[in-house]
Amino acid sequence: MSKQVKITHFYHSGFSVEAEDVLFVFDYWRGEKHELQGKTELTPDELKKYRKVYVLISHEHIDHMDPIVFTWKNEADVSYFVSSDMPVGTRGKRMAPGDTVQLEEDVTLTAFDSTDLGVSFLLKWHGIHIFHAGDLNFWHWRDESTVKEIQEAEREFQKAVKPLEKENIDISFFPVDPRQGTMFEAGADYFILAVKPRLMIPMHYFHRSEIISEYARVASCRTTEVLAMPGIRDSIIITFDDQGYLNISFPGPTEDTAETSQVLESIEADNPFYESDLPLSQLAENPDNPDDPEHSSEDHFPFST
């Protein structure tokens, strides 16, 4: 029997995963200037449509934890799961790396390590494995760090990723942060090579939508499809069929499309670095690489092995 999930990108590292009558919300944040507002934010009326809402917060950084989420408890049936190092008094079930909780029948949540504060999350929903990295990344700053600092960061990152190599991850959300400068995509590249998620969706890119769109265009390989969702309220529907393949489709325009586009254009206009010249030479496409095809919405991607 086929299964279907709908993924919606809200802002920065904030995503929701709709699975039948349940909604999972990861690291929701409305933005420093409340870039999400009105029809672009997640509203109580939307939450009420679901039998159950699970809110997952990887750590306390403001760009991953918006206090608004704790007001949702008054509007819908919401449960919270947060990292064990969150401030005292934070609502929710605390989870440290290695902890697993049973959410429902055939639905579990496991916390993995991070290379910053908090944890990363692996959600298993009826055989579909969905990973949100939080701030797990190879946080090197190659243009200003010492060689020793870079080597230490790399060791810590690879150590944190190692347990994930045993998991068959179908969908992953992972940081691709241009602020890191040269080789900013090194963490994401390593994650693709080591973990081999079937689908990677870049996040944490601080408005630089053109950067992750280019990264997605050139980073896909035989084991992993990389798909950019740069716009506020961008959505995809993923169907897992009986033969073990997934199909990605894109919902048609809604009445909110124009408003969402205006919000995104406003963000880009207010960002002085949006048109900056971050080097992309390391992302140059190899025209002789047969494993880097252009995929359409009708493409099917096999399970990784």
C-alpha positions as CSV (number, residue, x, y, z in Angstrom):
1,M,0.0,0.0,0.0
2,S,1.4,3.4,-1.0
3,K,2.1,6.1,1.6
4,Q,2.2,9.8,1.1
5,V,3.6,12.8,3.0
6,K,3.5,16.5,2.3
7,I,6.4,18.7,3.1
8,T,6.1,22.5,3.5
9,H,9.0,24.9,4.0
10,F,8.1,27.9,6.1
11,Y,11.3,29.8,6.8
12,H,15.0,29.1,7.4
13,S,15.1,25.6,9.0
14,G,11.4,25.4,9.7
15,F,9.5,22.6,8.0
16,S,6.3,20.7,8.5
17,V,5.6,17.1,7.5
18,E,2.0,16.2,7.0
19,A,1.4,12.5,7.3
20,E,-2.3,11.6,7.0
21,D,-4.1,13.3,9.9
22,V,-0.9,14.1,11.8
23,L,1.4,17.2,11.5
24,F,5.1,17.2,12.5
25,V,6.6,20.7,12.8
26,F,10.4,21.0,12.9
27,D,12.3,24.2,14.2
28,Y,9.5,26.6,13.3
29,W,10.7,30.3,13.3
30,R,8.8,33.3,11.9
31,G,12.1,35.2,11.3
32,E,14.0,38.1,12.8
33,K,11.7,40.6,11.3
34,H,8.6,38.3,11.4
35,E,9.0,37.5,7.8
36,L,6.2,35.0,8.3
37,Q,3.0,36.7,9.0
38,G,-0.6,36.5,7.9
39,K,-1.3,33.7,5.5
40,T,2.4,32.7,5.3
41,E,2.7,31.7,8.9
42,L,1.3,28.5,10.5
43,T,-2.0,29.5,12.0
44,P,-4.2,27.9,14.7
45,D,-6.9,27.3,12.2
46,E,-4.5,25.1,10.2
47,L,-3.4,23.2,13.3
48,K,-7.0,22.4,14.2
49,K,-7.3,20.4,11.0
50,Y,-5.1,17.6,12.4
51,R,-5.9,14.9,14.9
52,K,-2.4,15.4,16.4
53,V,0.4,18.0,16.1
54,Y,4.0,17.2,17.2
55,V,6.3,20.2,17.6
56,L,10.1,19.3,17.5
57,I,12.7,21.9,18.6
58,S,16.3,20.9,18.1
59,H,17.8,23.6,20.3
60,E,17.3,27.0,21.9
61,H,18.9,29.3,19.2
62,I,16.3,31.8,18.3
63,D,16.4,30.8,14.6
64,H,15.2,27.3,15.6
65,M,12.8,28.1,18.5
66,D,10.0,30.6,18.2
67,P,8.0,31.1,21.4
68,I,4.8,31.3,19.4
69,V,4.8,27.5,19.1
70,F,4.0,27.2,22.8
71,T,0.7,29.1,22.3
72,W,-0.5,26.5,19.9
73,K,-1.3,24.2,22.8
74,N,-4.4,26.3,23.4
75,E,-5.6,25.8,19.9
76,A,-5.0,22.1,19.1
77,D,-3.8,18.8,20.4
78,V,0.0,19.6,20.5
79,S,2.9,17.7,22.0
80,Y,6.4,19.1,22.3
81,F,9.8,17.4,22.0
82,V,12.9,19.5,22.8
83,S,16.6,19.0,23.3
84,S,17.7,18.1,26.8
85,D,19.8,21.2,27.1
86,M,16.9,23.6,26.6
87,P,16.4,26.3,29.3
88,V,14.7,25.2,32.5
89,G,11.0,25.7,32.3
90,T,10.8,25.0,28.5
91,R,7.7,23.0,27.8
92,G,8.1,19.5,26.2
93,K,9.6,16.1,26.5
94,R,13.4,16.5,26.8
95,M,15.5,14.3,24.6
96,A,19.3,13.7,24.7
97,P,21.3,11.9,21.9
98,G,20.3,8.3,21.9
99,D,16.8,8.8,23.4
100,T,13.9,7.2,21.5
101,V,10.2,7.8,22.2
102,Q,7.2,6.0,20.8
103,L,4.8,8.7,19.5
104,E,2.1,6.4,18.1
105,E,1.9,2.9,16.8
106,D,4.7,2.4,14.3
107,V,5.8,6.1,14.8
108,T,9.0,6.8,16.8
109,L,11.3,9.8,17.3
110,T,15.0,9.4,18.1
111,A,17.5,12.1,19.0
112,F,21.0,12.1,17.6
113,D,24.0,14.3,18.3
114,S,24.7,17.8,17.0
115,T,27.9,19.8,16.5
116,D,26.3,22.8,18.0
117,L,23.7,23.1,20.8
118,G,20.9,20.5,21.1
119,V,20.2,17.5,19.0
120,S,19.1,16.3,15.6
121,F,16.0,14.3,15.1
122,L,15.1,11.1,13.2
123,L,11.4,10.5,12.8
124,K,10.2,7.1,11.7
125,W,6.6,7.1,10.4
126,H,5.2,3.8,9.2
127,G,8.5,2.8,7.6
128,I,9.4,6.2,6.2
129,H,12.6,7.7,7.8
130,I,12.7,11.6,8.0
131,F,15.8,13.3,9.4
132,H,16.1,17.0,10.5
133,A,19.7,17.9,11.3
134,G,19.0,21.0,13.5
135,D,22.4,22.6,13.7
136,L,24.3,19.4,13.0
137,N,26.9,20.5,10.4
138,F,30.6,20.7,9.6
139,W,30.9,24.2,11.1
140,H,34.3,25.2,9.7
141,W,35.1,28.8,8.8
142,R,37.8,28.1,6.3
143,D,38.6,31.7,5.4
144,E,39.4,32.6,9.1
145,S,39.9,29.4,11.1
146,T,43.2,27.8,11.8
147,V,44.0,24.4,10.3
148,K,43.8,22.9,13.8
149,E,40.3,24.3,14.3
150,I,39.1,23.0,11.0
151,Q,40.5,19.6,11.7
152,E,38.9,19.4,15.1
153,A,35.5,20.6,13.7
154,E,35.8,17.9,11.0
155,R,36.5,15.1,13.5
156,E,33.5,16.2,15.7
157,F,31.2,16.3,12.7
158,Q,32.2,12.9,11.3
159,K,31.9,11.4,14.8
160,A,28.3,12.8,15.1
161,V,27.4,11.6,11.6
162,K,28.7,8.0,12.1
163,P,25.6,6.6,13.8
164,L,23.4,7.9,11.1
165,E,25.2,5.8,8.5
166,K,23.3,2.8,9.8
167,E,20.0,4.4,9.1
168,N,18.1,4.2,5.8
169,I,17.1,7.8,5.6
170,D,14.5,8.7,3.0
171,I,14.1,12.4,3.5
172,S,16.6,14.8,5.1
173,F,16.8,18.5,6.0
174,F,20.4,19.6,6.3
175,P,22.2,23.0,6.7
176,V,23.8,24.6,3.6
177,D,24.9,27.9,5.1
178,P,26.7,30.3,2.7
179,R,28.0,32.4,5.6
180,Q,30.7,29.9,6.1
181,G,32.4,31.1,2.9
182,T,34.8,28.8,1.0
183,M,33.6,25.2,0.9
184,F,30.4,26.1,2.8
185,E,28.8,23.0,1.4
186,A,31.4,20.6,2.8
187,G,29.1,19.3,5.6
188,A,26.2,18.6,3.2
189,D,28.5,16.9,0.7
190,Y,29.9,14.6,3.4
191,F,26.5,13.8,4.7
192,I,25.4,12.8,1.2
193,L,28.4,10.6,0.7
194,A,28.4,9.0,4.2
195,V,24.6,8.7,5.0
196,K,23.2,8.5,1.4
197,P,19.7,9.9,2.1
198,R,17.4,9.4,-0.7
199,L,16.3,13.0,-0.7
200,M,18.1,16.0,0.8
201,I,16.4,19.4,1.2
202,P,18.9,22.2,2.1
203,M,18.0,24.6,4.9
204,H,19.6,27.3,7.1
205,Y,20.7,29.4,4.2
206,F,19.8,32.8,5.5
207,H,17.9,34.2,2.5
208,R,20.5,33.1,-0.1
209,S,17.9,31.1,-2.1
210,E,20.0,31.4,-5.3
211,I,22.9,29.6,-3.6
212,I,20.8,26.6,-2.5
213,S,19.1,26.4,-5.8
214,E,22.5,26.1,-7.5
215,Y,23.7,23.7,-4.9
216,A,20.7,21.4,-5.5
217,R,21.2,21.6,-9.3
218,V,24.8,20.2,-9.1
219,A,24.9,18.1,-5.9
220,S,22.4,15.4,-6.8
221,C,24.0,12.0,-7.4
222,R,23.1,8.3,-7.9
223,T,22.1,7.8,-4.2
224,T,20.7,11.2,-3.3
225,E,18.4,13.7,-5.0
226,V,18.9,17.2,-3.7
227,L,15.9,19.4,-4.0
228,A,15.8,23.2,-3.1
229,M,12.6,24.6,-1.5
230,P,13.7,28.2,-1.4
231,G,10.4,30.0,-1.1
232,I,8.2,30.5,1.9
233,R,5.4,27.9,1.8
234,D,7.0,25.9,-0.9
235,S,5.5,22.4,-0.8
236,I,6.1,19.0,-2.2
237,I,4.1,15.8,-2.0
238,I,6.1,12.6,-1.8
239,T,4.5,9.3,-2.6
240,F,6.1,6.0,-1.6
241,D,4.6,3.3,-3.9
242,D,4.3,-0.5,-3.4
243,Q,7.6,-1.2,-5.3
244,G,9.6,0.9,-2.9
245,Y,10.1,4.0,-5.1
246,L,9.2,7.6,-4.3
247,N,7.6,10.1,-6.6
248,I,7.9,13.8,-6.0
249,S,5.1,16.1,-7.2
250,F,4.5,19.8,-6.7
251,P,1.1,21.0,-5.6
252,G,-0.5,23.6,-7.9
253,P,-0.7,27.3,-7.1
254,T,-3.0,28.4,-4.3
255,E,-4.6,31.7,-3.5
256,D,-1.7,32.5,-1.2
257,T,1.0,32.2,-3.9
258,A,1.1,35.9,-4.7
259,E,1.3,36.9,-1.1
260,T,4.1,34.4,-0.5
261,S,6.0,35.7,-3.5
262,Q,5.7,39.2,-2.2
263,V,7.1,38.3,1.2
264,L,10.1,36.5,-0.4
265,E,10.8,39.5,-2.6
266,S,10.7,41.8,0.4
267,I,13.2,39.6,2.3
268,E,15.6,39.7,-0.6
269,A,15.2,43.4,-1.1
270,D,16.0,44.0,2.6
271,N,19.1,41.8,2.6
272,P,22.2,43.7,1.5
273,F,24.1,40.4,0.8
274,Y,21.5,38.8,-1.4
275,E,23.4,39.7,-4.6
276,S,26.9,39.2,-3.2
277,D,29.5,37.2,-5.0
278,L,30.1,34.2,-2.8
279,P,32.5,31.9,-4.7
280,L,30.8,29.0,-6.4
281,S,33.8,27.6,-8.3
282,Q,33.9,24.5,-6.2
283,L,30.3,23.7,-7.3
284,A,31.1,23.7,-11.0
285,E,29.1,21.2,-12.9
286,N,30.9,18.3,-14.5
287,P,29.3,18.0,-18.0
288,D,30.8,14.5,-18.4
289,N,29.1,13.1,-15.3
290,P,26.3,10.8,-16.3
291,D,25.1,10.6,-12.7
292,D,24.0,14.3,-12.6
293,P,20.8,14.3,-14.6
294,E,18.1,17.0,-14.7
295,H,15.1,15.6,-12.9
296,S,11.5,16.5,-13.4
297,S,8.6,16.2,-11.1
298,E,7.8,12.8,-12.6
299,D,11.2,11.3,-11.7
300,H,11.4,8.2,-9.5
301,F,14.3,7.7,-7.1
302,P,15.2,4.2,-5.8
303,F,15.9,3.3,-2.2
304,S,19.5,3.8,-1.2
305,T,21.5,0.8,-0.4
